[in-house]
């Protein structure tokens, strides 16, 4: 049995307060015996001078606006923390994107799934650009990269091999956007780069 942390994200809010978000689960052999959940450590809430469990929020996947499955990637975009959730097991249920709204302090219960905009439920990677567009990568081959435009509240066409994106699956937490370029790391095809802003 092995505790495993899958992703970290350090977020600083408008007041300068820092929050450390991370996903962690318990692996036994090649599978998770306890699926990766979402956690947040904030500043010293109880004033004891130590940041510990009293300063910690914990959310299980499959509850509170998070799809069921394994939490693999995190990205802040347009005032929301987005959490990429991979299916449970090889071909299990669940998967999608959960979103925590920093303004309200609550999870959005309208999870993104294949039923309302995603190309697949097996989400493993996220990136955000300077136009408030979130990019969503999948573990399956040939799924492309979905895009949601927060500023205009609409799904854009997916990026795929016609745009220069490899058909190979995106690696876990293997996407980033910087200075107008989206980079996606793939399982067996190296990486793709594409000029992207919106």
C-alpha positions as a Markdown table, in Angstrom:
| # | Residue | x | y | z |
|---|---|---|---|---|
| 1 | Unk | 0.0 | 0.0 | 0.0 |
| 2 | Unk | 1.4 | 3.4 | -1.0 |
| 3 | Unk | 0.0 | 6.9 | -0.5 |
| 4 | Unk | 0.5 | 8.8 | -3.8 |
| 5 | Unk | 0.1 | 12.5 | -4.5 |
| 6 | Unk | -0.8 | 13.0 | -8.1 |
| 7 | Unk | -0.9 | 16.8 | -8.6 |
| 8 | Unk | -0.2 | 20.1 | -6.8 |
| 9 | Unk | -1.5 | 23.6 | -7.5 |
| 10 | Unk | -0.6 | 26.7 | -5.5 |
| 11 | Unk | -3.3 | 29.3 | -5.8 |
| 12 | Unk | -3.1 | 32.8 | -4.4 |
| 13 | Unk | -6.4 | 34.7 | -4.1 |
| 14 | Unk | -7.1 | 38.4 | -4.6 |
| 15 | Unk | -6.3 | 39.0 | -0.9 |
| 16 | Unk | -2.9 | 37.5 | -1.2 |
| 17 | Unk | -3.9 | 34.3 | 0.8 |
| 18 | Unk | -2.3 | 31.1 | -0.4 |
| 19 | Unk | -4.0 | 27.8 | -0.9 |
| 20 | Unk | -2.2 | 24.6 | -1.8 |
| 21 | Unk | -4.5 | 22.2 | -3.7 |
| 22 | Unk | -3.5 | 18.6 | -4.3 |
| 23 | Unk | -4.9 | 15.2 | -5.3 |
| 24 | Unk | -3.9 | 12.1 | -3.4 |
| 25 | Unk | -4.9 | 8.5 | -3.2 |
| 26 | Unk | -3.8 | 5.1 | -1.9 |
| 27 | Unk | -2.3 | 2.7 | -4.5 |
| 28 | Unk | -2.2 | -1.0 | -3.9 |
| 29 | Unk | -0.3 | -2.7 | -6.7 |
| 30 | Unk | -1.3 | -1.2 | -10.1 |
| 31 | Unk | -4.7 | 0.2 | -9.0 |
| 32 | Unk | -6.0 | 2.7 | -6.4 |
| 33 | Unk | -7.6 | 1.1 | -3.4 |
| 34 | Unk | -8.7 | 4.6 | -2.3 |
| 35 | Unk | -9.3 | 6.8 | -5.4 |
| 36 | Unk | -7.4 | 10.1 | -5.5 |
| 37 | Unk | -9.4 | 12.8 | -3.8 |
| 38 | Unk | -9.1 | 16.6 | -3.9 |
| 39 | Unk | -7.6 | 18.4 | -1.0 |
| 40 | Unk | -6.8 | 22.0 | -0.1 |
| 41 | Unk | -4.6 | 23.4 | 2.6 |
| 42 | Unk | -5.2 | 27.1 | 3.5 |
| 43 | Unk | -3.4 | 29.4 | 5.8 |
| 44 | Unk | -3.3 | 28.7 | 9.6 |
| 45 | Unk | -7.1 | 28.9 | 10.2 |
| 46 | Unk | -7.1 | 27.9 | 13.8 |
| 47 | Unk | -4.2 | 30.3 | 14.7 |
| 48 | Unk | -2.1 | 27.6 | 16.4 |
| 49 | Unk | 1.0 | 28.5 | 14.4 |
| 50 | Unk | 1.0 | 25.2 | 12.5 |
| 51 | Unk | -0.6 | 24.4 | 9.2 |
| 52 | Unk | -2.1 | 20.9 | 9.8 |
| 53 | Unk | -5.4 | 18.9 | 9.5 |
| 54 | Unk | -7.4 | 21.8 | 11.0 |
| 55 | Unk | -6.4 | 23.9 | 8.1 |
| 56 | Unk | -7.3 | 21.3 | 5.5 |
| 57 | Unk | -10.3 | 20.7 | 3.2 |
| 58 | Unk | -11.0 | 17.3 | 1.7 |
| 59 | Unk | -13.4 | 16.4 | -1.0 |
| 60 | Unk | -14.1 | 12.8 | -2.2 |
| 61 | Unk | -14.7 | 12.3 | -5.9 |
| 62 | Unk | -18.2 | 11.4 | -6.8 |
| 63 | Unk | -19.6 | 14.0 | -4.3 |
| 64 | Unk | -20.0 | 17.7 | -3.9 |
| 65 | Unk | -19.8 | 18.6 | -7.6 |
| 66 | Unk | -16.8 | 16.3 | -8.4 |
| 67 | Unk | -17.4 | 13.4 | -10.9 |
| 68 | Unk | -16.5 | 9.9 | -9.6 |
| 69 | Unk | -13.1 | 8.7 | -10.5 |
| 70 | Unk | -9.4 | 9.6 | -10.0 |
| 71 | Unk | -8.4 | 13.3 | -9.7 |
| 72 | Unk | -5.3 | 13.8 | -12.0 |
| 73 | Unk | -4.9 | 17.4 | -13.0 |
| 74 | Unk | -5.9 | 20.9 | -11.7 |
| 75 | Unk | -6.0 | 24.3 | -13.3 |
| 76 | Unk | -7.4 | 27.7 | -12.4 |
| 77 | Unk | -9.3 | 29.4 | -15.2 |
| 78 | Unk | -11.8 | 32.3 | -15.0 |
| 79 | Unk | -12.0 | 32.3 | -11.2 |
| 80 | Unk | -12.6 | 28.5 | -11.0 |
| 81 | Unk | -10.4 | 25.6 | -9.9 |
| 82 | Unk | -11.0 | 22.9 | -12.6 |
| 83 | Unk | -10.3 | 19.3 | -11.6 |
| 84 | Unk | -9.7 | 16.6 | -14.3 |
| 85 | Unk | -11.3 | 13.3 | -13.2 |
| 86 | Unk | -10.3 | 10.1 | -15.0 |
| 87 | Unk | -12.6 | 7.1 | -15.0 |
| 88 | Unk | -12.3 | 4.7 | -12.1 |
| 89 | Unk | -10.5 | 1.6 | -13.2 |
| 90 | Unk | -9.8 | 0.7 | -16.9 |
| 91 | Unk | -13.4 | 1.2 | -18.2 |
| 92 | Unk | -15.3 | 2.2 | -15.1 |
| 93 | Unk | -17.9 | 4.9 | -14.6 |
| 94 | Unk | -17.5 | 8.5 | -13.8 |
| 95 | Unk | -14.9 | 10.9 | -15.1 |
| 96 | Unk | -15.2 | 14.5 | -16.3 |
| 97 | Unk | -14.4 | 17.9 | -14.9 |
| 98 | Unk | -15.4 | 19.3 | -11.5 |
| 99 | Unk | -15.3 | 23.1 | -10.9 |
| 100 | Unk | -14.8 | 25.0 | -7.6 |
| 101 | Unk | -16.0 | 28.7 | -7.8 |
| 102 | Unk | -13.6 | 30.8 | -5.7 |
| 103 | Unk | -16.2 | 33.7 | -5.6 |
| 104 | Unk | -18.9 | 31.6 | -4.0 |
| 105 | Unk | -16.7 | 29.1 | -2.2 |
| 106 | Unk | -18.8 | 26.2 | -3.6 |
| 107 | Unk | -18.5 | 23.4 | -6.1 |
| 108 | Unk | -20.6 | 23.8 | -9.3 |
| 109 | Unk | -22.9 | 20.9 | -9.3 |
| 110 | Unk | -23.1 | 21.0 | -13.2 |
| 111 | Unk | -20.1 | 18.7 | -13.7 |
| 112 | Unk | -18.7 | 18.6 | -17.2 |
| 113 | Unk | -19.1 | 15.2 | -18.8 |
| 114 | Unk | -19.5 | 13.6 | -22.2 |
| 115 | Unk | -23.2 | 14.4 | -21.8 |
| 116 | Unk | -22.8 | 18.2 | -21.8 |
| 117 | Unk | -19.7 | 19.2 | -23.8 |
| 118 | Unk | -16.7 | 17.0 | -23.2 |
| 119 | Unk | -15.3 | 14.8 | -26.0 |
| 120 | Unk | -14.8 | 11.9 | -23.5 |
| 121 | Unk | -15.2 | 11.4 | -19.7 |
| 122 | Unk | -11.6 | 10.1 | -19.3 |
| 123 | Unk | -10.1 | 13.6 | -18.5 |
| 124 | Unk | -6.4 | 13.6 | -17.4 |
| 125 | Unk | -5.0 | 17.1 | -18.3 |
| 126 | Unk | -6.0 | 20.7 | -18.2 |
| 127 | Unk | -4.5 | 24.1 | -19.3 |
| 128 | Unk | -5.8 | 27.7 | -19.4 |
| 129 | Unk | -4.9 | 30.5 | -21.7 |
| 130 | Unk | -5.0 | 34.3 | -21.4 |
| 131 | Unk | -8.5 | 34.5 | -23.0 |
| 132 | Unk | -10.1 | 32.4 | -20.2 |
| 133 | Unk | -10.3 | 29.3 | -22.4 |
| 134 | Unk | -9.7 | 26.0 | -20.7 |
| 135 | Unk | -8.1 | 23.1 | -22.7 |
| 136 | Unk | -9.1 | 19.6 | -21.7 |
| 137 | Unk | -7.0 | 16.5 | -22.6 |
| 138 | Unk | -8.0 | 12.8 | -22.5 |
| 139 | Unk | -6.4 | 9.5 | -21.8 |
| 140 | Unk | -8.0 | 7.9 | -24.9 |
| 141 | Unk | -6.4 | 8.0 | -28.4 |
| 142 | Unk | -8.0 | 10.1 | -31.0 |
| 143 | Unk | -10.1 | 12.3 | -28.6 |
| 144 | Unk | -8.4 | 15.6 | -29.5 |
| 145 | Unk | -8.4 | 18.4 | -27.0 |
| 146 | Unk | -11.7 | 20.0 | -26.0 |
| 147 | Unk | -11.9 | 23.8 | -25.4 |
| 148 | Unk | -14.4 | 25.8 | -23.2 |
| 149 | Unk | -14.5 | 29.6 | -23.6 |
| 150 | Unk | -15.5 | 31.0 | -20.1 |
| 151 | Unk | -15.6 | 34.6 | -21.3 |
| 152 | Unk | -18.4 | 33.7 | -23.8 |
| 153 | Unk | -19.8 | 30.7 | -22.0 |
| 154 | Unk | -19.6 | 28.2 | -24.9 |
| 155 | Unk | -17.8 | 25.2 | -26.1 |
| 156 | Unk | -15.4 | 25.7 | -29.0 |
| 157 | Unk | -14.4 | 23.1 | -31.6 |
| 158 | Unk | -11.9 | 20.6 | -30.4 |
| 159 | Unk | -8.3 | 20.7 | -31.5 |
| 160 | Unk | -7.2 | 17.5 | -33.3 |
| 161 | Unk | -4.7 | 16.1 | -35.8 |
| 162 | Unk | -6.0 | 18.6 | -38.4 |
| 163 | Unk | -4.7 | 21.4 | -36.1 |
| 164 | Unk | -1.4 | 19.6 | -35.5 |
| 165 | Unk | -2.3 | 17.7 | -32.3 |
| 166 | Unk | -1.1 | 14.1 | -32.1 |
| 167 | Unk | -3.8 | 11.4 | -32.1 |
| 168 | Unk | -2.0 | 9.7 | -29.2 |
| 169 | Unk | -3.5 | 10.0 | -25.7 |
| 170 | Unk | -2.5 | 13.0 | -23.5 |
| 171 | Unk | -0.3 | 12.1 | -20.6 |
| 172 | Unk | -1.5 | 12.6 | -17.0 |
| 173 | Unk | -1.3 | 16.3 | -16.2 |
| 174 | Unk | 0.7 | 16.7 | -19.4 |
| 175 | Unk | -0.6 | 20.0 | -20.8 |
| 176 | Unk | 0.4 | 23.6 | -20.3 |
| 177 | Unk | -0.2 | 26.9 | -22.0 |
| 178 | Unk | 2.4 | 29.8 | -22.1 |
| 179 | Unk | 2.8 | 32.9 | -24.2 |
| 180 | Unk | 0.3 | 31.8 | -26.9 |
| 181 | Unk | 1.5 | 28.2 | -27.2 |
| 182 | Unk | -0.4 | 25.1 | -26.0 |
| 183 | Unk | 1.9 | 22.1 | -25.3 |
| 184 | Unk | 0.5 | 18.6 | -24.9 |
| 185 | Unk | 2.6 | 15.6 | -23.8 |
| 186 | Unk | 1.5 | 12.3 | -25.2 |
| 187 | Unk | 1.8 | 8.6 | -24.1 |
| 188 | Unk | 3.7 | 7.4 | -27.2 |
| 189 | Unk | 4.1 | 10.4 | -29.5 |
| 190 | Unk | 6.4 | 12.9 | -27.7 |
| 191 | Unk | 4.5 | 16.2 | -27.5 |
| 192 | Unk | 2.5 | 18.5 | -29.7 |
| 193 | Unk | 2.7 | 22.3 | -29.8 |
| 194 | Unk | 0.2 | 24.6 | -31.3 |
| 195 | Unk | -0.3 | 28.4 | -31.4 |
| 196 | Unk | -3.5 | 28.8 | -29.4 |
| 197 | Unk | -5.3 | 31.7 | -27.7 |
| 198 | Unk | -9.0 | 31.2 | -27.5 |
